[in-house]
Amino acid sequence: MQRALVIGSPGAGKSTFARALAARTCLPLIHLDREYHLPGWVEPPEADWRARIDQLIAGDRWIIDGNYGGSMDVRLARADTVILLDYPCWLCLWRVVSRIATLHGRVRPDAPAGCPERWDWEFLAYTAAFRHRKTPSIERRLASFRGTSVRFRRPAEAQAFLDALA
């Protein structure tokens, strides 16, 4: 594993898993949330984002955590490993709500400066529908992926994977 993607629903724990994976593998860690958003949760111009993605994936070694479907294909083309955290909707929603309640008004470690946690009903709806609306597209993309693909359906499976690397 030299270039790994960690993907899955909001609230699945992508950033937390990616930090633990980076600690065990010594691979550089890239949080797409931090790279994508401008202060105030503003989205960058598409051309700027594409150029940034090209820079990020140019390295020989990395872990990238985040979905961002519009750039998934170019990231998959460079990755040798994909880890999909495919957890139940209720768990992801619980984690998102807990994160917002705990960090409301503060910037989490994997978020960009100027982007504090906030209540966002649209984001909660996106999280609730992720498994139904987004996972099938991810599965189609992974069907042609030539590297190693790992899918965890429970946090205990992901933890066992990390423990095996220790």
N, C-alpha and C positions, 0 to 999 in steps of 0.2 A: 504494500500500500504506500503510494507516494503522492497521489492526487485523489482525494476523497471528497465526495459530496455527502452532506447530511441533510436529508429532506424529510418533509412530513407536515402534518397539520400544525397550525399555530397552537401553542400549548402542549405540544408533544414533548418538548424538552430538547429541541435541536441544539440550541446554544449550550445548554448544560452538558449534553452528551458530547458535543464537539470539543468543548473545553477539556473534558476528561480524556477524550481520545487524543487530543493534541499533547496533553501532559504525558501520556503513555508512549506516544510515537515520536515526540519531538518535532512534529510537522508544524509549520507555521499555520496559524488559524486566521481565517477571514470570515467575519460576520457580515453577510450581505445587507442586513438591516442597517448596519453602521455605514456601509459603503454607499447605499442607495439614497437614503433620505437626506434632504437638506434640513436645516433648522426649521422647526414648526411642522414637521412631517410633510414638507413640500417635496414633490417628486421632481427629479431632474429632467431636463430635455432628453428625449430618446437617444439622440446622437451622442450626448455626453455619457449616458449610461452604457451604451454599447462600447464606447472607447474605454470606459473604466473596466468593464467586464473583460475586454481583451487584455488589458494590463494585468488584471488579477489572475487570469488563467495562464498567462505566459510563463509563469514560474514553473520550475521542475518539481517542486514539492509544496503541497498545501492541503488544508482541509477547509472547505467552504461550507458554511452552514446557512441554509435558506433556500426558499423555493424559487421565486421570481421566474415564472414559467416562460416569459419572453426571452430569457437568456439560457434556459435549461439545455437546449440542444447544443449550443457551443460549449457549455460547461461539461456536458456528457461526452462530447467528442474528445475532450482533454483528460477527463477523469479515468482512473483505473479501478475505482471502487465507488459504489453508491450504497449508502445506508439509509433505508427508508424506515422511519419511525411511524408505524401504522397502528396507532392506538385508538381505542374507542372514543367516540365523540364526547361522551359524558366526561371522560377523564381530561381531554384537551380543554373543554369548556371550563371545567372546574379549575384547571391550572391557570387559564387565562384570567378568569375572574379573580382568583386568589392573587395572581401577580399584580393585577390592576389595583386591587384593594390594598395590597401591601406596599406597592411602590407609587401609588397615585401622586402625581406632581413631581416625581423624581425620575431621573434618567437611569435606566438599567445599564449594566456594564456592557452589553452587546449592542446598545442603541447609540445613535449619533448624538453629539452635543446639541442641545436645543430641542430635543424630542422627548419630553417627559411622558410617562405613562398617563393615560387618560381613559375615561369611559368612552367607548366608541361602539355604538349599537350596530353599525354596519360591519365592523370587524368581528363582533360576537356572532352575527348572522353568518358571516363568511366562515368562521370557525365551525359553527354548527353544521354547515352544509359541505365542508371540505371533503369528507370521506365519500360522500355521494357524488359531488360535482367535480372534484379535482383528482382524486385518486385514480379513477379509470384512465385519465389522460397520462398520469405518471406511469401507470402500468403499461400502457401502450409504448411509451418512450423507452421504458426499461426492457421491453421485449426484444429490442434490437441492440441493446447495450452489450458490448463485447467484453467488458470487464467483469469484476466480481460485484454481484448485487446481493445485499443482505437485507432482509425484511424482518423487523421485530414487531410483534403484535402486543407485547407486554413489556413494561419497563424492566421486569426481572430478566427477560431475555437479553435486553441491551446491557444490563449490568453484568450478566454472566460473560458476555462478549468482552466487555472492558476488563473484567477480572482476569480473564484468560490472557490478556495482553500484559498484565502487571508482572 
